[in-house]
Amino acid sequence: MSQTQEQPGTEAATAALAALRQAARDSYLRGDFDTAITTQRDVLAEAIRLDAPIPDDYLFLGLMLYGLKQLGEGIAMLRECIARFPDNASAYENLGVFLLEAGDAGGAAEQSMRAIELGTDSPNVFDCMCDAYAQLGRLDEAVAAGRKALEAKDRKFAVRGPLVELPAGKPPEFNWQNPRENVIAYCLWGDSPRYLVPLAENTRIAPHLFPGWTIRVYHDNTVPQPYLLELAGRGVQLQPMMLLPNVPVHRKLLWRFEVIADPTVRRFLIRDADSLLCVKERVAIDAWLQSRYWFHAMRDWYTHTDLLLAGMWGGVANVLPAPARLIQSYTAWRVENNHVDQDVLSETVWPTIRGRCLIHDSVFAPCLGSVPFPPFGGSPPGVHVGQNAFLQFKPG
């Protein structure tokens, strides 16, 4: 048989495998993750049966297993991938991420270094190394890796250029007399105490710590009605939202971005519902309000290696394009997941505000123009801005 000939049925089997691969991707993009992972398991089994697996068969399944925290299966599967494809840098990179989540910081650092030796320039591998080295107490190496992650992301996205030209000169002064036009925006769905409890606490903190600001919550009807009534009674602006059909659930994270183009808003802060407002960020916000910068961002821990953290930035409203345009400009440069908010910011907002954003950074400064936090309002060791509040707050 010549090299161009195929055994009977092979061509049909190859076509069926390609269709199965696409079906798994389509299910994932629809947000039907149960179907996606079941189908991708079938993809891998059939590809192995045909002796035709490709690295992406393993890597895509690994992505979903990681999302489900099925770490043991994911680690075993990626080791099998490496056995078949020992020169695939992405397999080592992903194995490093799994090992980090499983608590093996040393193994994570080792696998990440192997990926770098194989030539990867992926920012994600430096993200992993930064976190791993920090857990190992190798803080100088963690800082170096974190800077490399940030710089790699900047190289990737800065070339895209701004979506709009920002106004010249200084931004308008902050108006303390009208709190309704200065909004701290959150998104919320479901009834998990991880989010409901800290957000309720923030509604008690904000009038004292952030006078001149109003909390707004973008939410859907899955949030308990008595809870919403409690927020409304504390002066919270409630903005009902609805996810369109066939849109992944994680896109609810983008609801809070609606504040950036609201004509009733002059300044906005975007925050995570599971983190508590604190003095350190209030002092940083004050420094921003007195500066020449139109936007503000913070990094305060070794895992803060995104250009813009979705719950730790703010700006002058009605300067950036509306969220609908941001999403239109977003190319889903990697497989979309629950980091979609930060991926959208990296690809669309960062190139626009780069150089016009005051970045307070307690770990990686100076990096991409960042500066240390003001020398007031410091936090105890191990506590940082944007931290999951359940690590530091116990309701009475």
ChimeraX attribute file (.defattr): number of C-alpha atoms within 10 A of each C-alpha:
attribute: neighborCount
match mode: 1-to-1
recipient: residues
	/A:1	6
	/A:2	5
	/A:3	5
	/A:4	5
	/A:5	9
	/A:6	10
	/A:7	7
	/A:8	8
	/A:9	9
	/A:10	12
	/A:11	12
	/A:12	10
	/A:13	14
	/A:14	15
	/A:15	12
	/A:16	14
	/A:17	20
	/A:18	13
	/A:19	13
	/A:20	18
	/A:21	22
	/A:22	16
	/A:23	17
	/A:24	24
	/A:25	21
	/A:26	15
	/A:27	19
	/A:28	22
	/A:29	17
	/A:30	14
	/A:31	19
	/A:32	17
	/A:33	19
	/A:34	13
	/A:35	16
	/A:36	24
	/A:37	22
	/A:38	12
	/A:39	21
	/A:40	25
	/A:41	18
	/A:42	16
	/A:43	25
	/A:44	23
	/A:45	14
	/A:46	18
	/A:47	19
	/A:48	13
	/A:49	10
	/A:50	13
	/A:51	9
	/A:52	12
	/A:53	19
	/A:54	14
	/A:55	16
	/A:56	14
	/A:57	19
	/A:58	22
	/A:59	19
	/A:60	20
	/A:61	23
	/A:62	26
	/A:63	17
	/A:64	19
	/A:65	19
	/A:66	19
	/A:67	13
	/A:68	13
	/A:69	14
	/A:70	14
	/A:71	19
	/A:72	13
	/A:73	13
	/A:74	24
	/A:75	21
	/A:76	13
	/A:77	19
	/A:78	25
	/A:79	17
	/A:80	14
	/A:81	22
	/A:82	19
	/A:83	12
	/A:84	13
	/A:85	15
	/A:86	13
	/A:87	15
	/A:88	18
	/A:89	24
	/A:90	22
	/A:91	28
	/A:92	26
	/A:93	27
	/A:94	25
	/A:95	29
	/A:96	30
	/A:97	28
	/A:98	27
	/A:99	23
	/A:100	20
	/A:101	16
	/A:102	16
	/A:103	12
	/A:104	16
	/A:105	23
	/A:106	17
	/A:107	18
	/A:108	28
	/A:109	25
	/A:110	17
	/A:111	24
	/A:112	29
	/A:113	20
	/A:114	20
	/A:115	24
	/A:116	17
	/A:117	11
	/A:118	15
	/A:119	12
	/A:120	17
	/A:121	14
	/A:122	18
	/A:123	21
	/A:124	22
	/A:125	29
	/A:126	26
	/A:127	24
	/A:128	30
	/A:129	30
	/A:130	29
	/A:131	28
	/A:132	32
	/A:133	23
	/A:134	21
	/A:135	17
	/A:136	15
	/A:137	11
	/A:138	13
	/A:139	17
	/A:140	12
	/A:141	17
	/A:142	26
	/A:143	21
	/A:144	15
	/A:145	26
	/A:146	31
	/A:147	23
	/A:148	22
	/A:149	24
	/A:150	23
	/A:151	17
	/A:152	17
	/A:153	19
	/A:154	20
	/A:155	10
	/A:156	15
	/A:157	16
	/A:158	18
	/A:159	10
	/A:160	13
	/A:161	16
	/A:162	17
	/A:163	17
	/A:164	14
	/A:165	11
	/A:166	13
	/A:167	9
	/A:168	7
	/A:169	9
	/A:170	11
	/A:171	16
	/A:172	12
	/A:173	12
	/A:174	16
	/A:175	13
	/A:176	12
	/A:177	11
	/A:178	13
	/A:179	18
	/A:180	20
	/A:181	21
	/A:182	26
	/A:183	26
	/A:184	23
	/A:185	25
	/A:186	26
	/A:187	23
	/A:188	25
	/A:189	19
	/A:190	13
	/A:191	13
	/A:192	11
	/A:193	11
	/A:194	14
	/A:195	20
	/A:196	19
	/A:197	20
	/A:198	23
	/A:199	24
	/A:200	18
	/A:201	15
	/A:202	19
	/A:203	21
	/A:204	13
	/A:205	15
	/A:206	18
	/A:207	16
	/A:208	9
	/A:209	16
	/A:210	19
	/A:211	14
	/A:212	18
	/A:213	22
	/A:214	21
	/A:215	26
	/A:216	25
	/A:217	25
	/A:218	23
	/A:219	21
	/A:220	18
	/A:221	13
	/A:222	10
	/A:223	15
	/A:224	13
	/A:225	10
	/A:226	9
	/A:227	13
	/A:228	18
	/A:229	12
	/A:230	13
	/A:231	20
	/A:232	15
	/A:233	10
	/A:234	14
	/A:235	14
	/A:236	19
	/A:237	18
	/A:238	17
	/A:239	14
	/A:240	13
	/A:241	16
	/A:242	11
	/A:243	13
	/A:244	10
	/A:245	8
	/A:246	11
	/A:247	13
	/A:248	19
	/A:249	16
	/A:250	15
	/A:251	17
	/A:252	23
	/A:253	21
	/A:254	19
	/A:255	22
	/A:256	26
	/A:257	24
	/A:258	13
	/A:259	26
	/A:260	25
	/A:261	18
	/A:262	14
	/A:263	10
	/A:264	13
	/A:265	17
	/A:266	24
	/A:267	26
	/A:268	27
	/A:269	26
	/A:270	24
	/A:271	21
	/A:272	23
	/A:273	24
	/A:274	24
	/A:275	25
	/A:276	24
	/A:277	24
	/A:278	19
	/A:279	15
	/A:280	17
	/A:281	24
	/A:282	15
	/A:283	18
	/A:284	22
	/A:285	23
	/A:286	13
	/A:287	17
	/A:288	21
	/A:289	21
	/A:290	12
	/A:291	16
	/A:292	16
	/A:293	20
	/A:294	25
	/A:295	25
	/A:296	25
	/A:297	24
	/A:298	27
	/A:299	27
	/A:300	21
	/A:301	19
	/A:302	21
	/A:303	16
	/A:304	21
	/A:305	28
	/A:306	21
	/A:307	27
	/A:308	24
	/A:309	22
	/A:310	24
	/A:311	23
	/A:312	19
	/A:313	20
	/A:314	26
	/A:315	24
	/A:316	22
	/A:317	24
	/A:318	16
	/A:319	17
	/A:320	21
	/A:321	16
	/A:322	16
	/A:323	18
	/A:324	12
	/A:325	12
	/A:326	18
	/A:327	16
	/A:328	10
	/A:329	13
	/A:330	16
	/A:331	13
	/A:332	13
	/A:333	9
	/A:334	8
	/A:335	12
	/A:336	17
	/A:337	19
	/A:338	14
	/A:339	14
	/A:340	20
	/A:341	23
	/A:342	20
	/A:343	23
	/A:344	23
	/A:345	21
	/A:346	23
	/A:347	27
	/A:348	27
	/A:349	23
	/A:350	23
	/A:351	21
	/A:352	22
	/A:353	24
	/A:354	17
	/A:355	15
	/A:356	15
	/A:357	22
	/A:358	27
	/A:359	27
	/A:360	25
	/A:361	21
	/A:362	18
	/A:363	23
	/A:364	25
	/A:365	17
	/A:366	14
	/A:367	15
	/A:368	15
	/A:369	14
	/A:370	20
	/A:371	17
	/A:372	17
	/A:373	23
	/A:374	17
	/A:375	9
	/A:376	12
	/A:377	14
	/A:378	16
	/A:379	13
	/A:380	7
	/A:381	6
	/A:382	9
	/A:383	15
	/A:384	19
	/A:385	21
	/A:386	23
	/A:387	17
	/A:388	18
	/A:389	20
	/A:390	16
	/A:391	10
	/A:392	12
	/A:393	13
	/A:394	9
	/A:395	7
	/A:396	3
